[in-house]
Amino acid sequence: MRTYHQQYTENLCNNLTRWLKRKSRRISPQLTEAALILMRIDMESIRPTLESMYSPNPRGRKPYDPVCMFRAMMLMMLLEYESITQFVRHLRAKPRLAVIAGFANNTREHVNTPSVGAFYLFIDRLEDGKYAKHCHHYIKPSELRKIKHMRNLRREKQQRKDLKKRNLQQYDSVTQKLKAQLKAEEDQARPDDLSNRLLDILIKCAIIPSANRGLLGQTQALTISGDGSSLVTGASPHGKSLCDCRKKGIYDCDCPRYYTDPTADWGYDSYREKYYFGHTFYQHVVSASGHDLPVQVDISRASETDFTLSMKGMDKLKKALKENGLHWKIENAVYDAGHDAMGVYDYLMDNGIKPVIALNTRTGVYPVPTGSAKKVNEEGIPICPAGKLMRRHGYSSAEHRIYYNCPVKRPTRKNGKYIYVAYPDECPRGCLCSPQTRLAPVVYVKTSDDPRLYPPIPRGSPKYKKLMNLRSGCERSNSIKKEKYKLGRRPCRSSTHFLVRLYLVSIIEHARAWLAEDRKQQNTDDPIALMKTEAA
């Protein structure tokens, strides 16, 4: 028996083939691309989750298929609509959109497409989760978001220090406290909220299929990069006045006001070097096989920094993978200098993840190595008694130690054997300190004392540079979300609507990678040939 996805794919292939063969009123390339992408996304795995948001015994008219609703919102993002109202108008006027979304089998049949309110209600259902009967003692998250929110942003701003004047040393204590909190809660299940619900949908619809296609690389040695970006809200930063101070001639009062967006606040955009009113979204991305694929997305207040967002996001991702039965291993975490805090290093290393973080210039003293070397240079490399930089010998992950040995004793291969050869002529003293030993003198630096100065993968090494280059994949994904899909143009007035759109685009990014791989394997751009492959 054919599944719903197989029926949808077959119907869409038949219709798309007919539209492409028409001499007049042919389908546009943008709509063809959207259809090829959507037919590759199997949503049967998330149907139980979406259907649980509806009443099992609905009264009145039968609700729209939740899978079609979810696919229609994805089609809206693919066609780069900013307004739900405008998309609904075109969905009703253009039968082809209804067919691609799955509401109709062909353009000849009459179908009632969802209204604007139906789409907004669908987002509310995503936020509220599993259906529950109305109760006077419980307010749903969507209802709580829509009520009037009285805030005093001026007072909130005074309670936070200026981001540019903050001493980065204080983030060490903030991240250390967060690390201790996450450690204490590591055995607790994730809360059933919108963020975790959408993350499960992303894992089932996109991440698992991408892993099966081999687009994530080795799942037992994942390299993940993370970065945040600003989102300016469409809500007013001025709010609505509640007081009568203006009648009294006071035009700059400090009274609370009503605000449409309950979680937006003021933050600093370091890229554009200006303050903005809105949110910060943060995502983790896997850059492999020539694609940048999001694996976790979250949104927070504009004033929250990448220091804490990275740790919270990594914790959510690890728990989500485990709860979905994916025993994958994250080997490396690549971040920019905005994540250079002790708590971030400690959290990653405690979870067996190697931190690859750019050094943020600030005052700090390198720890003194143990052994005969008592000095280090400006990069933290020990200096031997003869005044030469010592040679890095290896790293012990169990003891968190970096070992350095005599710089004139180096390994080589001779007669098929791996041996150490001494070069006493290179020593300023002209002799060896420990001629009877193979490596000595040997010193070590314990990285757990200061992992930001002595990371497991040394800065400047070829491996570090190779991994750090992957971080640009996260920046590209951020740019796609804000520019191509227009999330940077303030289309939403709440973090809920922003987060739903962020995850819709994340699924699309995975599906675009699948389509690109199919084109590469078949060496063709012919839509009909690409459809036949997917239908088969």
KEVOTI-506735 format. One record per residue (C-alpha): residue in one letter; x, y, z; residue number from 1. Coordinates in steps of 0.001 Angstrom, whole numbers, plus 500000, padded with zeros to 6 digits. Example, Ala and Ser with C-alpha at 12.3 -4.5 7.8 and 13.67 -1.06 7.14 Angstrom:
residues 2
A, 512300, 495500, 507800, 1
S, 513670, 498940, 507140, 2
This chain:
residues 536
M, 500000, 500000, 500000, 1
R, 501333, 503403, 498991, 2
T, 502035, 505911, 501695, 3
Y, 500647, 509421, 501655, 4
H, 504034, 510793, 500611, 5
Q, 504229, 508390, 497675, 6
Q, 500752, 509431, 496536, 7
Y, 501649, 513104, 496872, 8
T, 504907, 512638, 494936, 9
E, 503170, 510714, 492143, 10
N, 500386, 513291, 491769, 11
L, 502863, 516169, 491780, 12
C, 505083, 514446, 489191, 13
N, 502132, 513920, 486861, 14
N, 500966, 517509, 487179, 15
L, 504461, 518967, 486885, 16
T, 505168, 516910, 483754, 17
R, 501953, 518186, 482165, 18
W, 502743, 521807, 483076, 19
L, 506275, 521584, 481678, 20
K, 505073, 520154, 478330, 21
R, 502556, 522909, 477755, 22
K, 503455, 525373, 475027, 23
S, 501466, 528128, 476705, 24
R, 501186, 528977, 480393, 25
R, 504262, 526977, 481241, 26
I, 505299, 526750, 484872, 27
S, 507942, 529211, 486065, 28
P, 511464, 527988, 486958, 29
Q, 511006, 529186, 490572, 30
L, 507831, 527150, 490993, 31
T, 509459, 524123, 489345, 32
E, 512384, 524351, 491750, 33
A, 509985, 524596, 494721, 34
A, 508103, 521493, 493569, 35
L, 511321, 519489, 493089, 36
I, 512423, 520442, 496609, 37
L, 509114, 519703, 498351, 38
M, 508661, 516278, 496768, 39
R, 511967, 515239, 498361, 40
I, 510819, 516016, 501911, 41
D, 509025, 513036, 503447, 42
M, 506830, 514365, 506276, 43
E, 505193, 511091, 507271, 44
S, 507562, 510795, 510248, 45
I, 506210, 514028, 511736, 46
R, 502529, 513357, 511011, 47
P, 501846, 511955, 514533, 48
T, 503386, 515087, 516048, 49
L, 501323, 517435, 513884, 50
E, 498071, 515484, 514288, 51
S, 498465, 515443, 518084, 52
M, 497979, 519231, 518046, 53
Y, 494346, 518774, 516920, 54
S, 491340, 517512, 518819, 55
P, 490673, 513787, 518244, 56
N, 486935, 514581, 518076, 57
P, 486683, 517936, 516289, 58
R, 483387, 519740, 516119, 59
G, 482329, 521592, 513000, 60
R, 484209, 521460, 509724, 61
K, 487021, 518956, 509317, 62
P, 490427, 520644, 509790, 63
Y, 492971, 520887, 506991, 64
D, 495614, 518185, 506790, 65
P, 498390, 519409, 509144, 66
V, 501077, 517987, 506829, 67
C, 499675, 520074, 503963, 68
M, 499610, 523118, 506244, 69
F, 503251, 522602, 507153, 70
R, 504193, 522037, 503514, 71
A, 502256, 525156, 502451, 72
M, 504240, 527274, 504903, 73
M, 507421, 525793, 503489, 74
L, 506203, 526684, 499989, 75
M, 505607, 530227, 501217, 76
M, 509245, 530458, 502303, 77
L, 510495, 528876, 499054, 78
L, 508641, 531480, 496995, 79
E, 510039, 534193, 499301, 80
Y, 506728, 535600, 500529, 81
E, 507084, 537943, 503477, 82
S, 503351, 538252, 504181, 83
I, 501085, 535325, 505039, 84
T, 498123, 537386, 503829, 85
Q, 499617, 537836, 500371, 86
F, 500545, 534146, 500140, 87
V, 497013, 533066, 501070, 88
R, 495598, 535371, 498378, 89
H, 497854, 533800, 495738, 90
L, 497248, 530284, 497072, 91
R, 493536, 530807, 496465, 92
A, 493946, 532458, 493053, 93
K, 496594, 530098, 491602, 94
P, 495537, 526419, 491601, 95
R, 499090, 525250, 490918, 96
L, 500186, 526457, 494366, 97
A, 497394, 524412, 495963, 98
V, 498525, 521311, 494047, 99
I, 502172, 521737, 495069, 100
A, 501142, 522257, 498705, 101
G, 499066, 519056, 498558, 102
F, 495590, 520514, 499019, 103
A, 494456, 519341, 495528, 104
N, 495346, 516475, 493172, 105
N, 495104, 518583, 489999, 106
T, 494306, 522106, 488891, 107
R, 490862, 521155, 487545, 108
E, 489241, 520312, 490853, 109
H, 487843, 522997, 493115, 110
V, 489440, 523107, 496562, 111
N, 489059, 525361, 499577, 112
T, 492484, 526587, 500602, 113
P, 493207, 527739, 504167, 114
S, 492479, 531277, 505240, 115
V, 494925, 533704, 506816, 116
G, 493555, 532885, 510256, 117
A, 494063, 529157, 509651, 118
F, 497800, 529670, 509125, 119
Y, 498147, 531854, 512191, 120
L, 496180, 529290, 514196, 121
F, 498471, 526543, 512896, 122
I, 501488, 528424, 514260, 123
D, 499647, 528748, 517580, 124
R, 499117, 524985, 517590, 125
L, 502828, 524434, 516988, 126
E, 503571, 526659, 519955, 127
D, 500982, 525054, 522256, 128
G, 501915, 521474, 521445, 129
K, 499704, 518506, 522170, 130
Y, 495980, 519230, 522224, 131
A, 494416, 519783, 525642, 132
K, 490924, 520825, 526608, 133
H, 490382, 524375, 527699, 134
C, 491088, 524930, 531385, 135
H, 490656, 528123, 533403, 136
H, 493768, 527304, 535444, 137
Y, 496105, 527077, 532441, 138
I, 496967, 529718, 529873, 139
K, 498369, 528388, 526617, 140
P, 501715, 529835, 525449, 141
S, 500089, 531298, 522334, 142
E, 497432, 533050, 524433, 143
L, 500076, 534330, 526822, 144
R, 502043, 535749, 523898, 145
K, 499057, 537665, 522526, 146
I, 498043, 539511, 525682, 147
K, 499249, 543031, 526391, 148
H, 502747, 543093, 527810, 149
M, 503617, 545882, 530196, 150
R, 507375, 546484, 530334, 151
N, 509830, 549181, 531277, 152
L, 512614, 548853, 528732, 153
R, 514500, 551821, 530099, 154
R, 514781, 550158, 533484, 155
E, 515706, 546829, 531907, 156
K, 518420, 548540, 529917, 157
Q, 519855, 550200, 533005, 158
Q, 520112, 546827, 534711, 159
R, 522370, 545552, 531948, 160
K, 525809, 546995, 531390, 161
D, 526800, 548401, 528042, 162
L, 527959, 545506, 525839, 163
K, 530921, 547397, 524469, 164
K, 532206, 548356, 527918, 165
R, 531933, 544928, 529451, 166
N, 535102, 543316, 530654, 167
L, 535344, 539935, 528970, 168
Q, 536694, 538421, 532184, 169
Q, 533204, 538514, 533674, 170
Y, 531976, 536073, 531038, 171
D, 534224, 533432, 532551, 172
S, 532117, 533469, 535717, 173
V, 528822, 533644, 533779, 174
T, 529688, 530700, 531556, 175
Q, 531086, 528713, 534483, 176
K, 527762, 529093, 536314, 177
L, 525853, 528062, 533186, 178
K, 528156, 525081, 532732, 179
A, 527431, 523944, 536297, 180
Q, 523698, 524355, 535701, 181
L, 523746, 522361, 532461, 182
K, 525847, 519687, 534151, 183
A, 523288, 519366, 536953, 184
E, 520438, 519083, 534412, 185
E, 522132, 516772, 531909, 186
D, 519982, 513775, 532915, 187
Q, 516723, 515722, 532773, 188
A, 514472, 515446, 529729, 189
R, 513964, 518449, 527498, 190
P, 510869, 520553, 528137, 191
D, 508046, 520151, 525630, 192
D, 508263, 523658, 524188, 193
L, 508243, 525128, 520678, 194
S, 512018, 525141, 520252, 195
N, 512472, 521462, 521109, 196
R, 509366, 520493, 519133, 197
L, 510716, 522143, 515988, 198
L, 514148, 520622, 516574, 199
D, 512581, 517132, 516606, 200
I, 510822, 517957, 513333, 201
L, 514124, 519102, 511808, 202
I, 515852, 515891, 512926, 203
K, 513158, 513620, 511475, 204
C, 512516, 515519, 508229, 205
A, 515994, 516720, 507357, 206
I, 518938, 515670, 509538, 207
I, 518361, 511899, 509402, 208
P, 517783, 511872, 505600, 209
S, 520908, 514011, 505106, 210
A, 522930, 511589, 507239, 211
N, 521588, 508654, 505213, 212
R, 522736, 510417, 502041, 213
G, 526197, 510918, 503560, 214
L, 525982, 514719, 503543, 215
L, 526923, 515119, 507222, 216
G, 530202, 513271, 506968, 217
Q, 531058, 510754, 509671, 218
T, 528305, 510804, 512279, 219
Q, 530730, 509393, 514867, 220
A, 533100, 512331, 514366, 221
L, 530953, 515369, 513603, 222
T, 532465, 518821, 513314, 223
I, 529905, 521491, 514171, 224
S, 530265, 525251, 513851, 225
G, 528075, 527816, 515585, 226
D, 527326, 531495, 515236, 227
G, 524612, 533988, 516070, 228
S, 523019, 536850, 514149, 229
S, 520629, 539707, 514794, 230
L, 516933, 539790, 513894, 231
V, 515171, 543142, 514004, 232
T, 511543, 542740, 515081, 233
G, 508631, 544260, 513195, 234
A, 507150, 545491, 516486, 235
S, 507609, 549055, 517625, 236
P, 510425, 549715, 520115, 237
H, 508503, 552667, 521552, 238
G, 505434, 550794, 522836, 239
K, 502109, 552340, 523762, 240
S, 501912, 554786, 526616, 241
L, 499718, 553959, 529623, 242
C, 500205, 557085, 531714, 243
D, 498948, 560659, 531422, 244
C, 502385, 562260, 531764, 245
R, 502074, 564025, 528420, 246
K, 499002, 565838, 529645, 247
K, 501086, 567083, 532549, 248
G, 503808, 568322, 530202, 249
I, 506223, 565436, 530856, 250
Y, 507348, 564049, 527496, 251
D, 510234, 561877, 528688, 252
C, 508713, 559823, 531483, 253
D, 509953, 556560, 532953, 254
C, 506567, 554832, 533170, 255
P, 505891, 551266, 531925, 256
R, 504422, 550827, 528424, 257
Y, 502589, 548168, 526431, 258
Y, 504727, 546272, 523890, 259
T, 503558, 543945, 521108, 260
D, 506668, 541755, 521123, 261
P, 506997, 540297, 524638, 262
T, 510623, 539107, 524363, 263
A, 512309, 541722, 522158, 264
D, 514822, 544073, 523706, 265
W, 517819, 546187, 522766, 266
G, 521059, 544566, 521661, 267
Y, 524231, 545481, 519832, 268
D, 524969, 544279, 516288, 269
S, 528771, 544138, 516158, 270
Y, 528775, 543484, 512391, 271
R, 526821, 546634, 511559, 272
E, 528138, 548466, 514655, 273
K, 524783, 549699, 515827, 274
Y, 522045, 548949, 518374, 275
Y, 518814, 547279, 517320, 276
F, 515501, 546241, 518865, 277
G, 514634, 542605, 518378, 278
H, 516101, 539150, 518881, 279
T, 519252, 537094, 518388, 280
F, 519055, 533758, 516622, 281
Y, 521794, 531170, 517012, 282
Q, 522408, 528027, 515014, 283
H, 524800, 525089, 514767, 284
V, 525755, 523963, 511264, 285
V, 527583, 520982, 509778, 286
S, 529648, 521982, 506730, 287
A, 530512, 518837, 504776, 288
S, 530315, 517566, 501210, 289
G, 530129, 521142, 499943, 290
H, 526909, 521964, 501829, 291
D, 526122, 523977, 504961, 292
L, 523367, 522106, 506800, 293
P, 521757, 523445, 510015, 294
V, 521360, 520919, 512816, 295
Q, 520023, 523190, 515589, 296
V, 518458, 526660, 515712, 297
D, 517351, 528773, 518657, 298
I, 516232, 532324, 519295, 299
S, 516623, 534585, 522309, 300
R, 516655, 538206, 523377, 301
A, 518876, 540612, 521499, 302
S, 520900, 541270, 524664, 303
E, 521965, 537630, 525116, 304
T, 525451, 536830, 523859, 305
D, 526960, 533956, 521899, 306
F, 528765, 532835, 525088, 307
T, 525613, 531413, 526641, 308
L, 523616, 530717, 523457, 309
S, 526289, 528330, 522181, 310
M, 526267, 526265, 525372, 311
K, 522467, 526117, 525560, 312
G, 522223, 525192, 521879, 313
M, 524818, 522432, 522162, 314
D, 523038, 521029, 525221, 315
K, 519709, 520968, 523341, 316
L, 521288, 519297, 520329, 317
K, 522982, 516562, 522360, 318
K, 519774, 515757, 524237, 319
A, 517672, 515843, 521061, 320
L, 519970, 513416, 519255, 321
K, 519894, 511050, 522209, 322
E, 516108, 511192, 522626, 323
N, 515648, 510498, 518906, 324
G, 517827, 507387, 519116, 325
L, 520831, 508884, 517318, 326
H, 524009, 507914, 519150, 327
W, 526216, 510266, 517177, 328
K, 529426, 511793, 518497, 329
I, 530337, 515442, 518182, 330
E, 534121, 515584, 517939, 331
N, 534851, 519270, 517266, 332
A, 533000, 522520, 517948, 333
V, 534204, 525513, 515900, 334
Y, 533437, 529042, 517151, 335
D, 534697, 532573, 516596, 336
A, 536314, 534846, 519175, 337
G, 532882, 535788, 520526, 338
H, 532827, 532412, 522334, 339
D, 536235, 532677, 524007, 340
A, 535277, 532086, 527658, 341
M, 536461, 529519, 530184, 342
G, 533002, 528051, 530756, 343
V, 532584, 527281, 527051, 344
Y, 535906, 525402, 526963, 345
D, 535147, 523484, 530151, 346
Y, 531635, 522539, 529024, 347
L, 532826, 521221, 525659, 348
M, 535795, 519311, 527076, 349
D, 533655, 517750, 529822, 350
N, 531416, 516384, 527058, 351
G, 534308, 515001, 525045, 352
I, 534182, 517762, 522412, 353
K, 537363, 519485, 521276, 354
P, 536958, 523280, 521307, 355
V, 538237, 525106, 518228, 356
I, 537779, 528737, 519261, 357
A, 539571, 531822, 518014, 358
L, 541477, 533652, 520736, 359
N, 539930, 536908, 521903, 360
T, 542633, 539448, 522682, 361
R, 542552, 540242, 526381, 362
T, 544896, 540217, 529321, 363
G, 545894, 536853, 530629, 364
V, 548907, 535050, 532057, 365
Y, 549972, 531734, 530605, 366
P, 550387, 528950, 533168, 367
V, 553964, 527960, 533949, 368
P, 554820, 524494, 532597, 369
T, 556079, 521767, 534899, 370
G, 559632, 520471, 534523, 371
S, 562860, 522193, 533583, 372
A, 561247, 524904, 531422, 373
K, 560184, 527868, 533540, 374
K, 559308, 530346, 530795, 375
V, 556827, 530574, 527921, 376
N, 556705, 532894, 524913, 377
E, 553821, 535173, 523908, 378
E, 551980, 532194, 522373, 379
G, 552342, 530041, 525477, 380
I, 554987, 527685, 524063, 381
P, 557562, 526605, 526698, 382
I, 561168, 527716, 526281, 383
C, 563915, 525196, 527057, 384
P, 566926, 526044, 529309, 385
A, 568960, 526774, 526173, 386
G, 566462, 529432, 525050, 387
K, 564805, 527529, 522162, 388
L, 561066, 526943, 521711, 389
M, 560282, 523383, 522709, 390
R, 558703, 520909, 520317, 391
R, 555089, 519874, 520850, 392
H, 555137, 516137, 521388, 393
G, 551484, 515214, 521969, 394
Y, 548257, 515693, 523867, 395
S, 546684, 513447, 526510, 396
S, 542901, 513804, 526480, 397
A, 542533, 511755, 529673, 398
E, 544838, 514017, 531692, 399
H, 544231, 517225, 529655, 400
R, 547961, 517705, 529205, 401
I, 550056, 519020, 526320, 402
Y, 553571, 517534, 526308, 403
Y, 556643, 519318, 524934, 404
N, 560082, 517761, 524455, 405
C, 563607, 518873, 523567, 406
P, 563521, 520872, 520300, 407
V, 566643, 519183, 518879, 408
K, 565242, 515659, 519296, 409
R, 562815, 514933, 516466, 410
P, 561165, 511781, 515053, 411
T, 562044, 510233, 511716, 412
R, 561718, 506929, 509855, 413
K, 564755, 504783, 509233, 414
N, 564741, 501252, 507851, 415
G, 560971, 501112, 508304, 416
K, 561176, 502033, 511984, 417
Y, 559946, 505157, 513793, 418
I, 562888, 506533, 515807, 419
Y, 564021, 509780, 517427, 420
V, 567225, 511420, 516233, 421
A, 569124, 514093, 518185, 422
Y, 570763, 517078, 516496, 423
P, 573099, 518556, 519156, 424
D, 574642, 520977, 516629, 425
E, 571322, 522885, 516584, 426
C, 571420, 523479, 520341, 427
P, 572839, 526891, 521389, 428
R, 574793, 525102, 524115, 429
G, 576283, 522650, 521638, 430
C, 575358, 519680, 523802, 431
L, 572341, 517711, 525008, 432
C, 570814, 518262, 528443, 433
S, 569829, 514598, 528759, 434
P, 571887, 512593, 526242, 435
Q, 570883, 509242, 527715, 436
T, 567145, 509744, 527037, 437
R, 565136, 509695, 523822, 438
L, 563000, 512850, 524380, 439
A, 564174, 514650, 527485, 440
P, 563886, 517243, 528702, 441
V, 560079, 516843, 528655, 442
V, 557605, 519294, 530174, 443
Y, 553834, 519433, 530112, 444
V, 551141, 522060, 530438, 445
K, 547854, 521011, 531966, 446
T, 545172, 522352, 529619, 447
S, 542409, 521926, 532190, 448
D, 544049, 524755, 534127, 449
D, 543654, 527131, 531174, 450
P, 542194, 525460, 528053, 451
R, 541626, 528774, 526267, 452
L, 545381, 529420, 526157, 453
Y, 546332, 525764, 525627, 454
P, 543479, 524174, 523615, 455
P, 543662, 520480, 522639, 456
I, 544151, 521502, 518994, 457
P, 546868, 524186, 519000, 458
R, 546117, 527447, 517270, 459
G, 548195, 527905, 514158, 460
S, 548382, 524172, 513412, 461
P, 547185, 522947, 509970, 462
K, 544297, 521056, 511580, 463
Y, 543161, 524142, 513486, 464
K, 543214, 526259, 510320, 465
K, 541303, 523604, 508385, 466
L, 538600, 523365, 511036, 467
M, 538381, 527130, 511520, 468
N, 537681, 527551, 507800, 469
L, 534473, 525555, 508280, 470
R, 533058, 528325, 510469, 471
S, 532252, 530395, 507379, 472
G, 529568, 527819, 506554, 473
C, 527548, 528984, 509540, 474
E, 527869, 532595, 508415, 475
R, 526664, 531644, 504924, 476
S, 523632, 529895, 506390, 477
N, 522868, 532953, 508533, 478
S, 523072, 535177, 505470, 479
I, 520753, 532905, 503453, 480
K, 518106, 533060, 506143, 481
K, 518253, 536840, 506466, 482
E, 518797, 537880, 502847, 483
K, 517445, 535232, 500479, 484
Y, 514427, 534327, 502629, 485
K, 514021, 537914, 503852, 486
L, 513971, 537280, 507594, 487
G, 516157, 540351, 507979, 488
R, 513374, 542570, 506638, 489
R, 511320, 542493, 509862, 490
P, 508459, 540246, 508635, 491
C, 507473, 539094, 512156, 492
R, 506509, 540715, 515430, 493
S, 507242, 537834, 517788, 494
S, 510021, 535347, 518400, 495
T, 507541, 532477, 517827, 496
H, 506908, 533414, 514195, 497
F, 510608, 534066, 513641, 498
L, 511560, 530654, 515062, 499
V, 509004, 528778, 512937, 500
R, 510331, 530453, 509794, 501
L, 513929, 529775, 510802, 502
Y, 513237, 526048, 511069, 503
L, 511260, 525997, 507807, 504
V, 514260, 527519, 506011, 505
S, 516589, 525034, 507747, 506
I, 514606, 522098, 506341, 507
I, 514671, 523749, 502903, 508
E, 518466, 524078, 503083, 509
H, 518732, 520316, 503590, 510
A, 516323, 519588, 500718, 511
R, 518216, 521942, 498391, 512
A, 521376, 519969, 499144, 513
W, 519577, 516713, 498247, 514
L, 518416, 518198, 494941, 515
A, 521928, 519474, 494179, 516
E, 523369, 516001, 494811, 517
D, 520734, 514409, 492543, 518
R, 521635, 516868, 489795, 519
K, 525316, 516058, 490251, 520
Q, 524790, 512296, 490154, 521
Q, 522543, 512394, 487072, 522
N, 524557, 515174, 485439, 523
T, 521374, 516889, 484272, 524
D, 519145, 519856, 485044, 525
D, 516114, 518350, 483320, 526
P, 513200, 518600, 485828, 527
I, 511416, 515570, 484356, 528
A, 514478, 513351, 484818, 529
L, 514898, 514614, 488395, 530
M, 511222, 513877, 489099, 531
K, 511433, 510334, 487806, 532
T, 514357, 509638, 490140, 533
E, 512408, 510842, 493162, 534
A, 509215, 509025, 492135, 535
A, 511156, 505779, 491738, 536
